[in-house]
Amino acid sequence: MSTKPFEPMLYRDLHKVAAKDIIAIAVPLLQEEINYATNAFKRCQDAAVGGIPAEHLAVFSLYHHVIGMIDGVEVLVSQSCAVPTIPLLRSAFEALLGIDYILEKDYQQRAFSWLVSFIHDKKSKYDILNSKRPKGRKIAKSSQEDEIGAYIETPDFPSVSEMIQAYNILLNETKLQSVENEYQRLKRKIHRKPNWFSLFNGPNSIENLAKHFNRGSQYNDLYRRWSSVSHATDLSNYLFESNGRVTRYKPIRNSEELRTFSVLASSFILLATTKMIGKFRSGENNSLGKWYLRECRKLHLALSERVD
């Protein structure tokens, strides 16, 4: 590598050294929790065999998503990359809310609500790839004119057509019919695609879903205070005050709020694992508690106590 970074903006080794105390606690804690979660995922999946397979797709997909997002957070924390963890934490938070909602009650109905919503979303995405339709032709034309988009491979139409047909067949299955009917009813009522959790008189927004589980404060941080980061409208990550004057090149990597983000990541994956164990392997609740006390509690407290 011949090009050197502009060090006031990016000094990789120095930023890691500055955050070493946080990294030394957060990284082993997150790695332990992630490792445990991957094994819990397998055990829970083994226990879920039987019944209606499609019934379990939603909650396992969401749990898999939480593990993947927190794994990404751990990688970023290890390199003192605090701000880029925010979109991953938001995504993990949504998945955790989904797990909570499905496991709260009416398990099959809510799981199928998620599945039906997923099918409609995929159908919509595949449909725009149909070059025989006006929207599909427009998308194809815009892709050719997009200097980067032109390199993105898309499925050929025959395979797209087969996928749409397969999804239509799935929606027509008896076990999904009542949920599909509710999806269409709500869609007509609100004149747009409904949130999956809004079906059958559920919360009408992510905010209200979070409040339903008394997590309004977490929502306010991830979706209000830090929303500007995800949407690239946050000037504070560019300007900062140092020695009484404003500097216009805030370091890209810094340890500001690295502790906070690490605590959130740890809490999200622990909660998701606890919920899944409680649903599918309730006999392991005691061993889960012992594992936490043995491997995580000391690190978690050390990290939490240092959060302002």
N, C-alpha and C positions, 0 to 999 in steps of 0.2 A: 504494500500500500504506500504509494508515493505522496498522496495528498494529505496534508495535516489539517485537522479541524481548527476553527477559530476558537481557541481555548476558553476565552471568557464565556462563550456560549456552550461549548461542549468539550469537557475534559473528563473523559470516561473514568480513568483510574482515580482521579481526585474526587469525583462525585461518589464513587463507591467507598472510598476511604472515609469521606465525610458522613456517610450513612452506615458505616460498618456496624455500629452498635445495634441499630434497628435490624439490619440484614441478618446479623448473627442470631437474633431471636426469631424473626418472622419467617425466614426461609426454612429452617428445620421444622418449625411448627406447621407451616403450610404443606411441606412435603410429606410429613407424617400423616396429616389429615387427608391429603389427596391419596396417598398410598392405601390408607385404611378404606377410603371410600371406594376405590376400585375393587377391592376384595369384597366389601359390603354389597356393591352392585352385583357381583357374580353370585353371591349367596342368596340375595333377594330374588334375582332372576331365576335361580334354580328352584326356589320355593314357590314361585309364581306359575310354574309349569302346570297346565291343566286349566279347566274352566274354559273361558272364551279368550283365546290369545289376544285378539284385538283390544280387549278390555284393558290390558296392561301396557299397551304401546305408549300411551300418553305419558304416564308417570315415569316410565323408564327412560323415555326420550328426554324428558325434562331433567331427570337426575343426571343422566349422561352429559347433558348440556352444562349443568352446574359444575360438574367435575372438570370438564374441559375449560370452562371460563376461568375457574380458580387456578387451574394449572397454568394458564396463560398469565394470570396475575402474579403467581409465584416467580415465573421467569422474569417478569418486568421488575418486581421488587428486588430480586437478586442483583439487578443491574442499576438500582436506584432510579428507576423510571416510574415516578409516582403518577403523574398526570395521565399517561396512556392507560393506566389501569381502570380509569373511570368508565369507559364504554363497556369493558368486560364486567365490571361490578354491576352496572345497570342491567346488563343482560342476564347475569346470574341471579340478580334480585327478582327479575320477572319470572324466571324459571322456578325459583323458590316459592314465589307466591302461587304459581300454578300447581306445584306439588301440594302446598298447603290446602288449596281450594279443592282439588280432586280428592284428597284424603280426608277432608273435613266430614263429608257426608255425601250420600247419593253417588257413590264411587263410580258405578258403571255409567250412569247418565252423564256425569261431568267428564269422565274419560272419553266417552263417545262424542261429547260436545267438542272437545279438543280435536279429536280425530276428524270429525266432519268439517270443522273449520280449516284444518290442515289440507284436506282433500280439495276444498273449494279454492284455497289459496294456490295450490299446485296446479289445478285446472286452469285458473286464470293466467298463471305464468306460462303454462304450456300453450294456451290458446293464442297468445300474442306471437308465438313462433310460427303460427300457421300463415305462410306466405300467400295463401289463397284468399285470405280475408284482408279487408282494408287496413285494419290495425296492424296485422302481421306484416303487410307490405311496407307500411310506414316505418315500423321498427327495423325491418331488414334494410331499408334505404338509409335510415339514420345511422345504422351500424357501419355501413360502408363509408359514410362520410365522417365517422368518428375515427381519428387516427389511432387511438388506443383500442376502442371498441371493436375495430375491424379484426383485431387479433384474438378476440374472445370466441372460442368455439361454442357453437350451439348445436343441439341435436338436430338430425335431419327430420323432415316432416313425417315420414312413415313411422318412425319411433315415437314422435310426439303424438301422432294420431292414436297409436296403440295405447299410450299412457293415458290419454284422455278417456278412451273407451274403457280402460281398466278401472279408472277412478269412478266413472259413471256406473259401472256394474257394482262396485263396492258400495256406492251411495244407495243403490236400490236394494241392498240386502235388508232383510226384515229387521234385524237387530239395530240398524241405524235409522230406520224410517221415521220413528217419532222425533229423533233429534234433527234429522233433515227437515222435517215439517216445521219444527220450531225455528230452525235457522232461516228458512224461507219466510216464515211469518214475521220474524223480527227484522229481517232485511227489508221487507216491504214497508214495515212501520217506520224505520229510521232512515230509509232511502240510501243505505250504504251497507257494506259488509259489516256484520256485527262482530264484536269480540267474542271469542268462544266462551268466556266466563260470564258473558251477559245473557246467555241463553237461559230459559226457565227462570226469569226474574232475578238473574245474578247482578253483581255490580256493573255499572255502565261505563266504568273507566278503570285504568290501572290505579289511579289515585284512590278511588273508592274501594278497589280490591285491597290495596295496602291498608287503608283505614279499617277495613273489615277485620283485619288481623292485627290491629293496633300497631301498624308499622308506618303511620303517617309521617313520623319524623324522618325515617329512612328514605321515604319517598321524597320528602322536601329537599333532602340533601342530593340524592342521586338524580332527581328529575327537575329540580328547580335551581338549587345553588350551583350544581355542577353541570347543568344541562348545556350551558353555553360552551363547555369544553367539547362535548359530543357534536355540537352543531357549528363549531369553529367560529364562535362569536365572542370569545373571551379575551379581552384586551389585557387582563391582569396577568395572563401567562406570557405576555410579551414585555410589558413594562413593569418595573419594580423600583422601589426606593432603596438606595444604599448610601449611607453617610450623608443623609440630608438632600440627596439629589436623585432625580429619576434617571434610571439607566434603561436604554432601549434594546437591550439584548439579554433578557433574563435567561439564565442557564437552562438548557433543555432538560437536563437531568438534575434534580435536586431532591432533598429529603423532606421538603415541606409536605405534610400530611401523609407521608409514607407509612407512619404508624397507624393513622386512622384507617387508611385503605387496607392495610394488612389485617387489622382487627375485623373490619367488615368482611373481608374475604374468608377469614377463619370462621367467623360466626355463620356466614351463609352455608359453607360446606358442612359444618357441624350440624346445623339445623336440618339440612336436607338429608344427611345420613341418619340422624336420629328419627326423622319422620319415616324414612324408608324401612329402617330396622323395625320400628314400631308397627308398621303395616304388615310386613312380610316375614319378619324373623323376631317376633316379640319375645321369644325365649332368650334372645341375646341382649336384652336391655341391660341386664346386670353386667355382662361382660363388656358391653359398650361403655358403661360407666366406669368400670375398673380400668379399661384402656385409656379413657380420657384422663382419669386421675394420675395414672402412671406415666403417660407419655406427653400429655398436652397441657394439663392445668397450670403447671409452673410457668411454662413458656407463655401461655395465654394471659395469665395474670401479669407477668413481667411486661408484656406488650401493652396490655390494656391500661395498666397503672401509669404508663407514660404518655397516654393520650390526653391532650389538653381538654 
